[in-house]
Amino acid sequence: MKKTPPEIRILSEDVANKIAAGEVVERPAAVAKELLENSIDAGATRIDIEFKNGGKSFVKVMDDGCGMTREQTLMSLEPHATSKISTPEDLFKISSYGFRGEAIPSIASVSKFCLRSRPAEQPAGTQVDIYAGEVKSVRECGMPEGTEIVVENLFCSVPARRKFLKSDNVEASHIVKLCRLYALALPHLAITLIENSRVVFRSERNLGVLERIGRIFGGEIGSKLIELGECRLGDMKICGAILKPGESFATSRNICAFINARPVDCRAVYSAIKESYAQYLPKGRFAAAFLFIELNPSAVDVNVHPAKREVRLKNEFEVRNFIMDSVSKKLSAYTLAANRPSFKLDESEPEPPIDAAAAAALRQRMHSIPAPAVFPPKRVSPEISAALDALCDKGIFPKKKAQPDKADAFAESSSQSSSSGDSDNPPGQIGRRAVENVELKELSSLAENVAGGKLVQNGSANISGWRYVGCVHKKYAVFETQKSMVLMSVTSALRRVHYQRAMDSLHSGGGRFLSAY
């Protein structure tokens, strides 16, 4: 069955405002956001926000901005009335918070609305009372300079919308988070937030970024942050605070981006922070960052969503790389400075005066000390070399491998392994710094006991300053020293002992060497 052509009509102003209110006024926090942004655009330095029952029954925003005359007050209630833009080109270089002219009429169409405003040059202000989009009264009133807006009984004309709201605590948390972000984004602004006649927080003006974060978000977060100095690249500028290396959070809620002093959700910022902290965070943990980014207004598209929370960047990858480079350099510099040893001088005691005569005598004495003599290595005679080859053939002295086994190592965690034929290690030292005080006799007894499985905790073959921990497959012995953990290859230790005995015998006489074995 064919349908008849439908009748097309123009929606009434009341219906159109309610449709617009569904996009702009999603919840009570959206009301507080729109009114707060209007106060900021009015040049306010102090804004007081009060709400009750999660903002469902009462929201009041009062500022000390420029105010409005009677004509301007009535004009602001008309749809799409704004003082922020005038031409289509202005949409591509928005520098104000509001620009659509939909907030005030949309809020007034779904609530009991009261607007009071007075400019500095007029003795009295103007008060307009509206209920569900219908103007009830317009009269003069006494008030200080600025604007005051009270929104009560939200969604009174569309009660079905109230069913989609969350509990009072959830709605209140959205308002608190919103006000904290704007208080952090604008250091010249003092914001007071009051919930059910209780002051939630007060932000002070002209504070440093770390102090502002500590006052607004709590000292626990502020103590884990370091300040990111101002960085510039062309028209881009960034500053703020980032998380110290070694710290982390369970969620990513502490990553906040402010583009041109506007709290926004930006994929480029989250991606840059995640990439910068990839090597500093364990899996499942997140960083924290409060970044204040300044870009050319023509490179930022704010007209993406009615709530103006999401923005689109013209050069997203360029901004991402700039943020990532700035944050990565700061993290690297902080890590390097934290690991560098520092020596603090005692400034309470003055430095002793330098004796010029003593210094000259010391320099003369240092110049008179002869340089240490360098002796060439002793060459082994052919007879001794033949004797060593015979011992190697009998298995008494192990042959030198063509490629040393990497698994046979005797070293501290920070030193290189020592092989049986390494002539760079001087006699009496094995593993250089790890065992510089170990005697040959002690090492021989220790290695032989480990190889035979006889070494136990605090056993007879104990070396002073070393504590035996255990043995792995009768091949590697593990010791604990005062400075580190030592892993000893038993095979390499025995080879070194045999090598030292052979060298001692060669120096003392070949006959003793042969008779010893």
C-alpha positions in Angstrom: 0.0 0.0 0.0 1.4 3.3 -1.0 1.7 6.1 1.5 0.3 9.5 0.9 2.8 12.4 0.7 3.5 13.6 4.3 2.8 17.1 5.4 6.0 19.1 5.9 5.9 21.8 8.6 8.3 24.0 10.4 8.8 23.1 14.0 7.8 25.6 16.7 10.5 27.5 18.5 9.7 25.6 21.7 10.2 22.2 20.1 13.4 23.4 18.4 14.8 24.6 21.7 14.0 21.3 23.4 15.8 19.4 20.6 18.8 21.7 20.9 18.7 21.2 24.7 19.0 17.4 24.2 22.4 18.0 22.4 23.8 20.7 24.7 22.3 19.8 28.1 23.2 16.1 28.5 23.4 16.2 32.3 23.7 18.8 35.1 27.5 19.0 34.5 26.8 20.3 31.0 24.7 23.2 32.5 27.6 24.1 34.9 30.0 23.9 32.0 28.1 26.2 29.6 27.5 28.8 32.4 31.1 28.6 33.5 32.4 29.2 30.0 30.1 32.2 29.6 31.5 33.7 32.8 35.1 33.1 31.5 34.3 34.8 28.2 32.8 37.8 30.2 36.3 38.4 31.7 35.5 37.2 35.2 38.3 36.7 37.7 36.2 35.1 40.4 33.4 32.5 39.8 31.3 30.9 42.5 29.5 27.6 41.6 26.9 26.1 43.9 24.8 23.0 43.3 22.5 20.6 45.2 21.4 17.0 44.7 24.0 16.4 41.9 22.8 19.6 40.1 19.3 18.1 39.4 17.4 20.5 41.6 19.7 23.5 41.9 22.7 25.0 40.0 23.9 28.6 40.5 26.9 30.3 38.8 27.9 33.8 39.9 30.8 35.8 38.5 32.3 39.3 38.6 32.5 39.8 34.8 31.4 42.7 32.6 27.7 42.0 33.0 24.9 42.9 30.5 22.4 45.7 30.0 18.7 45.1 29.8 18.7 44.9 26.0 21.7 42.5 26.0 20.1 40.3 28.7 16.9 39.8 26.7 18.9 39.3 23.4 21.0 36.6 25.0 17.8 34.5 25.5 17.1 34.3 21.8 18.3 31.2 19.9 21.7 31.6 18.2 22.4 35.0 19.8 26.1 35.4 20.6 28.8 38.1 20.8 31.7 35.7 20.0 31.5 35.3 16.2 29.8 37.2 13.4 31.1 35.7 10.1 31.6 32.1 8.8 35.3 32.7 8.7 35.3 33.2 12.5 34.5 29.4 12.9 38.0 28.6 11.7 39.8 30.8 14.3 37.7 30.4 17.5 39.5 31.8 20.6 36.5 32.0 22.9 34.9 29.2 24.9 31.3 29.7 23.6 30.3 30.7 20.1 27.0 28.9 19.1 24.5 30.9 21.1 22.5 27.8 22.1 23.3 27.3 25.7 21.2 29.9 27.4 17.9 29.4 25.5 18.4 25.6 25.6 18.8 25.5 29.4 16.0 28.0 29.9 13.6 25.8 27.8 14.0 22.7 30.1 14.2 24.3 33.6 13.2 27.1 36.0 15.6 29.8 34.9 16.6 33.1 36.6 19.1 35.5 35.0 20.4 38.5 36.8 23.1 40.8 35.4 24.5 44.3 35.8 27.3 46.2 34.0 29.6 48.6 35.9 28.1 51.8 34.4 24.5 51.1 35.5 23.2 51.6 39.0 20.7 48.6 38.8 20.7 45.3 37.2 18.1 43.3 35.2 16.4 40.1 36.4 14.6 37.8 34.0 12.5 34.8 35.2 11.7 32.0 32.8 10.0 28.7 33.3 10.2 25.9 30.6 11.1 28.5 27.9 8.3 30.9 28.8 9.3 34.4 30.1 7.5 35.1 33.3 8.9 38.5 34.3 11.5 41.1 33.5 12.4 43.7 36.2 15.1 45.7 37.8 17.1 44.4 40.7 19.9 45.4 43.0 23.1 43.4 42.7 26.9 43.8 42.4 28.6 44.0 39.0 28.6 40.8 37.1 26.1 38.0 36.3 24.2 35.5 38.3 22.3 32.5 36.8 20.2 30.1 38.8 18.9 26.9 37.2 16.3 24.9 39.2 14.3 21.7 38.6 16.3 20.7 35.5 14.3 18.8 32.8 11.0 19.9 34.3 9.5 20.2 30.8 10.9 16.8 29.7 10.6 14.6 32.7 11.5 11.5 30.7 15.1 12.9 30.5 15.4 12.7 34.2 15.2 8.9 34.1 18.4 8.7 32.2 20.4 10.6 34.8 22.6 8.8 37.3 22.6 9.0 41.0 23.3 12.3 42.8 26.8 11.2 43.7 27.7 10.3 40.1 26.3 13.6 38.7 28.1 15.5 41.4 31.4 13.9 40.6 31.1 15.1 37.0 30.5 18.7 38.1 33.5 18.5 40.5 35.8 17.1 37.9 34.7 19.7 35.4 35.4 22.6 37.8 38.8 21.2 38.8 39.9 21.1 35.1 38.9 24.7 34.5 40.5 25.8 37.7 43.7 24.1 36.6 43.5 25.5 33.0 43.1 29.1 34.1 45.6 30.2 36.8 44.3 33.8 36.8 40.8 32.5 37.8 39.6 31.9 41.3 36.9 29.2 41.4 34.8 28.3 44.5 32.7 25.1 44.3 30.0 24.5 46.9 27.9 21.3 47.1 24.9 21.2 49.4 26.2 24.3 51.3 29.7 22.6 51.7 32.8 24.0 50.1 34.4 21.3 47.9 37.4 23.3 46.9 38.7 26.8 46.3 41.3 27.5 43.7 43.7 30.4 44.2 45.1 32.6 41.5 48.7 32.9 40.2 50.1 29.7 41.6 52.7 27.5 40.1 51.6 24.5 38.1 52.7 21.9 40.7 51.2 23.8 43.5 47.9 24.3 41.6 47.7 20.5 40.9 48.4 19.7 44.6 45.8 22.2 45.8 43.1 21.0 43.3 43.8 17.3 42.8 45.5 16.5 46.1 49.0 16.3 47.4 49.4 12.6 46.6 49.3 13.3 42.8 51.3 16.5 43.1 54.2 14.8 44.9 54.6 12.3 42.0 54.9 14.9 39.3 57.8 17.0 37.9 57.4 20.3 36.1 57.7 20.3 32.3 59.4 23.5 31.3 58.1 25.6 28.4 59.0 24.0 25.0 58.5 25.8 21.6 58.4 24.6 18.0 57.1 27.1 15.5 53.5 28.1 16.5 53.3 25.3 19.1 54.1 25.7 22.8 53.8 23.2 25.6 54.3 23.3 29.4 52.8 21.6 32.4 53.7 18.7 34.7 54.4 15.0 34.0 54.8 11.8 36.1 58.2 11.0 37.6 60.0 7.9 36.2 59.3 5.0 38.5 55.8 6.1 39.5 52.5 4.9 38.0 48.8 4.8 38.4 46.1 2.2 37.9 44.0 4.2 35.5 44.6 6.8 32.8 42.3 9.4 34.4 45.2 11.6 35.4 46.2 12.4 31.8 44.7 15.8 31.1 45.1 17.9 28.0 44.4 21.6 27.7 44.6 23.1 24.2 44.5 26.9 24.3 43.3 26.8 27.9 40.4 24.5 27.0 40.1 21.0 28.6 39.7 18.6 25.7 39.9 14.9 24.8 42.7 14.6 22.2 44.0 11.3 20.7 47.4 12.9 19.8 48.1 13.7 23.5 47.2 10.3 24.8 49.2 8.6 22.1 52.3 10.8 22.7 52.2 10.2 26.5 51.7 6.4 26.1 54.7 6.3 23.7 56.9 8.5 25.9 56.4 6.3 29.0 56.6 2.9 27.2 60.0 2.1 28.8 59.2 3.6 32.2 55.9 1.8 33.1 55.1 -1.9 33.7 52.3 -3.5 31.9 48.8 -2.5 33.1 50.0 0.7 34.7 49.5 4.3 33.4 51.2 7.6 33.5 49.9 11.0 34.6 50.3 14.3 32.7 48.8 17.7 32.8 49.8 19.4 29.5 49.0 22.9 28.5 49.3 23.2 24.8 49.1 26.4 22.8 48.4 26.1 19.1 47.3 28.5 16.4 43.5 28.8 16.6 43.2 28.1 12.9 44.9 24.7 13.4 42.2 23.6 15.9 38.7 22.7 15.0 36.5 23.1 18.1 33.2 22.9 16.1 33.1 19.1 16.2 30.6 18.3 18.9 28.0 20.6 20.7 29.7 19.9 24.0 33.0 21.2 22.6 34.9 18.5 24.5 36.4 16.9 21.4 38.6 18.8 19.0 40.2 18.0 15.7 43.8 19.1 14.9 44.9 20.2 11.5 48.4 18.7 12.0 47.8 15.9 14.4 51.0 13.9 13.8 53.1 17.0 14.0 51.6 17.9 17.4 52.0 14.3 18.6 55.7 14.2 17.7 56.3 17.6 19.3 54.6 16.4 22.6 56.5 13.1 22.5 59.9 14.8 22.0 59.3 17.3 24.7 58.2 14.7 27.3 60.9 12.2 26.3 63.7 14.7 26.7 62.4 15.8 30.1 62.2 12.1 31.3 65.7 11.4 30.0 67.2 14.5 31.7 65.4 13.7 35.0 66.6 10.1 35.0 70.2 11.1 34.2 70.2 13.7 37.0 68.7 11.3 39.5 71.3 8.6 38.8 74.3 11.0 38.9 76.1 11.0 42.3 75.9 14.3 44.0 78.4 15.7 46.6 77.1 18.3 48.9 79.6 20.5 50.5 79.2 21.6 54.1 78.7 25.3 53.7 78.7 26.0 57.4 82.5 25.5 57.6 84.6 27.9 55.6 87.3 26.5 53.3 90.8 26.6 54.7 93.2 29.0 53.0 95.6 27.6 50.5 99.3 27.7 51.4 101.1 28.8 48.2 104.5 27.6 49.4 103.1 24.1 50.3 101.4 23.9 47.0 104.5 24.7 45.1 106.5 22.1 47.1 103.9 19.5 46.3 104.0 20.2 42.6 107.8 20.0 42.6 107.7 16.7 44.4 105.1 15.3 42.0 107.3 16.2 39.0 110.3 14.5 40.6 108.6 11.1 40.9 109.9 8.9 38.1 107.5 7.2 35.8 106.8 3.5 36.4 109.0 1.2 34.4 107.3 -1.0 31.8 108.8 -4.4 31.4 108.2 -6.5 28.3 106.6 -9.9 28.9 109.0 -12.8 29.4 109.4 -15.2 26.5 109.0 -18.9 27.3 111.8 -21.1 26.1 111.2 -23.9 23.6 111.9 -26.6 26.3 109.2 -25.2 28.6 106.7 -24.9 25.7 107.3 -28.6 24.9 106.7 -29.5 28.5 103.4 -27.6 28.6 102.3 -29.3 25.4 103.1 -32.7 26.9 101.0 -31.9 29.9 98.1 -30.7 27.7 98.2 -34.0 25.8 98.0 -36.0 29.1 95.0 -33.9 30.2 96.7 -32.4 33.2 96.5 -28.9 31.8 93.5 -28.2 29.5 94.1 -27.1 26.0 93.1 -23.6 24.8 89.8 -23.6 22.9 89.6 -22.1 19.5 86.4 -20.2 20.5 85.9 -19.7 24.2 82.7 -21.0 25.7 80.5 -18.1 26.7 78.9 -20.2 29.4 82.2 -20.7 31.3 82.5 -17.5 33.1 83.7 -16.3 36.5 82.7 -12.8 37.1 80.7 -10.3 39.0 77.5 -9.0 37.5 79.3 -5.9 36.1 82.7 -7.6 35.1 83.8 -9.7 32.1 84.4 -13.5 32.3 88.0 -14.8 32.7 89.1 -17.7 30.4 91.9 -20.2 31.2 94.4 -18.7 28.6 93.7 -15.0 29.2 97.0 -13.4 29.8 95.5 -9.9 30.5 94.5 -10.9 34.0 97.5 -10.6 36.4 98.3 -13.6 38.6 96.3 -13.8 41.8 93.2 -12.0 40.4 90.2 -13.7 39.0 87.2 -11.7 37.7 89.1 -8.5 38.4 87.1 -6.4 40.9 84.9 -9.3 42.1 87.6 -11.5 43.6 90.6 -9.2 44.0 91.1 -10.2 47.6 90.7 -14.0 47.1 93.9 -16.0 47.8 94.9 -18.9 45.4 94.8 -21.5 48.2 91.3 -20.5 49.2 90.1 -20.5 45.6 91.6 -23.9 45.0 90.0 -25.5 48.0 86.7 -23.8 47.3 86.5 -24.9 43.6 87.5 -28.5 44.4 84.9 -28.7 47.2 82.1 -27.3 44.9 83.1 -29.7 42.1 82.9 -32.6 44.6 79.6 -31.5 46.0 81.1 -31.1 49.5 80.6 -27.3 50.0 77.7 -26.4 52.3 76.5 -23.2 54.0 79.4 -21.8 56.0 81.6 -24.8 55.0 85.2 -25.3 55.5 86.1 -23.6 52.1 84.7 -20.3 53.2 86.3 -17.0 51.8 86.3 -14.0 54.0 83.5 -11.6 53.0 81.7 -14.1 50.9 78.6 -16.1 51.8 77.9 -19.3 49.9 74.3 -19.3 48.6 74.1 -22.5 46.5 75.3 -24.5 43.5 73.6 -24.9 40.1 74.1 -28.4 38.5 77.5 -28.7 40.3 78.8 -26.2 37.6 78.2 -22.8 39.0 78.5 -21.6 42.6 76.6 -18.6 43.8 78.0 -16.3 46.5 76.8 -13.1 48.1 79.3 -10.4 48.9 79.0 -7.0 50.5 78.6 -5.2 47.2 77.1 -7.7 44.7 76.2 -11.3 43.8 79.0 -13.4 42.3 78.4 -16.3 40.0 81.5 -18.6 39.8 82.1 -21.2 37.1 83.8 -24.1 38.8 85.4 -25.3 35.6 86.9 -21.9 35.0 88.1 -21.6 38.6 89.9 -24.9 38.4 91.5 -24.0 35.1 92.7 -20.7 36.6 94.2 -22.6 39.6 96.0 -25.0 37.3 97.2 -22.1 35.2 98.5 -20.2 38.2 100.3 -23.3 39.6 101.9 -23.9 36.2 103.1 -20.3 35.9 104.5 -20.3 39.4 106.4 -23.6 38.7 107.7 -22.1 35.4 109.1 -19.1 37.2 110.7 -21.2 40.0 112.1 -24.0 37.8 110.8 -26.5 35.3 111.9 -29.6 37.4 109.6 -28.6 40.2 106.7 -28.2 37.8 107.2 -31.6 36.3 107.5 -33.3 39.7 104.4 -31.6 41.1 102.3 -33.4 38.6 
